[in-house]
Amino acid sequence: MDSFKAVWLLGLLLIFQSSLVRCQSYNPKHIFTCFEILSKGIADVSIEVLPKFKELVKCTRFVPDGSLEDLETPRFRELASAFLLKLVRGPSCLEKYADGMMELIKPHKAQFDTNKCAYLGVAPQCWPTTK
């Protein structure tokens, strides 16, 4: 049975080999451009994620009971569960947080789409056409 699968996969590779090779392309300039866009986006988000999370906690009016200094795993799970429960009960705070994060990501996503970064490793002639 395993030999049959191997032969079947080899046959598929032989059939589709020409289209796979034709559509593979690695352009270093394109890769580095996309990597730069991605790294700038990650940097922007990482700077703003903590302040935005603090706003989210303020919005939900979550106050942990007990000390946070000697927090162990079971206690952390209880605290996280209580926070998520409070967050779900007031979805407007989560929506506001998501909208704020989307505003941060939107310019980088636009550059990502403009530079066709989703098609890294795919030759330009194989990219889907948009009308």
C-alpha positions in Angstrom: 0.0 0.0 0.0 2.8 2.4 0.9 4.6 1.7 -2.4 1.3 2.4 -4.3 1.1 5.8 -2.5 4.7 6.6 -3.4 4.1 5.7 -7.1 0.9 7.8 -7.1 2.7 10.8 -5.6 5.6 10.4 -8.0 3.2 10.3 -10.9 1.5 13.5 -9.8 4.8 15.2 -9.4 5.8 14.2 -13.0 2.5 15.5 -14.3 2.5 18.8 -12.5 6.3 19.2 -12.5 6.5 21.7 -15.3 3.9 24.0 -13.9 5.4 23.9 -10.4 8.9 24.7 -11.7 7.5 27.4 -14.0 5.7 29.1 -11.2 8.5 29.1 -8.7 10.6 32.2 -8.5 12.7 33.7 -5.7 13.4 37.4 -6.2 15.7 38.7 -3.4 14.6 42.3 -3.9 10.9 41.2 -3.6 11.7 39.1 -0.5 13.5 41.9 1.2 10.8 44.5 0.4 8.2 42.2 1.9 10.4 41.5 4.9 10.8 45.2 5.5 7.1 45.9 5.3 6.4 43.0 7.7 9.1 44.1 10.2 7.8 47.7 10.2 4.3 46.4 10.9 5.5 44.2 13.7 7.5 47.1 15.2 4.5 49.4 15.1 2.2 46.9 16.6 4.6 45.8 19.3 5.0 49.5 20.4 1.3 50.0 20.7 0.0 46.7 21.9 0.6 47.2 25.6 -0.9 50.7 25.8 -3.9 49.5 23.9 -4.2 46.5 26.1 -4.2 48.8 29.2 -7.0 50.8 27.6 -8.9 47.6 27.1 -8.5 46.7 30.8 -9.7 50.2 31.8 -12.6 49.9 29.4 -13.8 46.6 30.9 -13.2 48.0 34.5 -11.5 44.8 35.4 -10.0 44.8 38.9 -8.1 41.7 39.9 -8.7 40.5 43.4 -5.6 39.7 45.4 -1.9 40.4 44.7 -0.4 40.1 41.2 3.2 39.8 42.5 3.1 36.1 43.6 0.9 34.9 40.8 1.2 31.1 40.2 -0.2 29.1 37.3 -3.6 28.1 38.8 -4.2 31.6 40.1 -3.2 33.1 36.7 -5.7 30.8 35.0 -8.5 32.0 37.3 -7.5 35.7 36.7 -7.4 35.2 32.9 -10.7 33.4 33.0 -12.3 36.2 35.0 -10.9 38.9 32.6 -12.2 37.0 29.5 -15.6 36.6 31.1 -15.7 40.4 31.9 -14.5 41.1 28.3 -17.2 38.9 26.7 -19.9 40.5 28.7 -19.0 44.0 27.3 -18.1 43.4 23.7 -17.9 47.1 22.9 -14.5 47.3 24.5 -13.2 44.4 22.4 -14.5 46.0 19.3 -12.8 49.3 20.1 -9.6 47.4 20.8 -9.8 45.5 17.5 -10.6 48.7 15.6 -7.6 50.4 17.1 -5.3 47.5 16.1 -6.8 47.4 12.6 -5.9 51.1 12.3 -2.3 50.3 13.2 -2.1 47.4 10.7 -4.1 48.9 7.8 -1.2 51.0 6.2 1.2 48.0 6.4 -1.5 45.6 5.0 -2.0 48.0 2.1 1.7 48.0 1.3 1.8 44.2 1.7 -1.0 43.9 -0.8 0.4 46.5 -3.2 3.8 44.7 -3.3 2.1 41.3 -3.8 3.9 39.9 -0.7 1.3 37.1 -0.4 2.9 35.6 -3.5 6.5 35.2 -2.3 8.1 32.4 -4.2 5.6 32.5 -7.0 6.6 33.9 -10.4 4.7 37.0 -11.4 3.2 35.3 -14.5 1.5 32.9 -12.1 -0.1 35.5 -9.9 -3.9 35.7 -10.1 -5.1 38.6 -12.2 -7.5 41.2 -10.6 -9.9 43.1 -12.6 
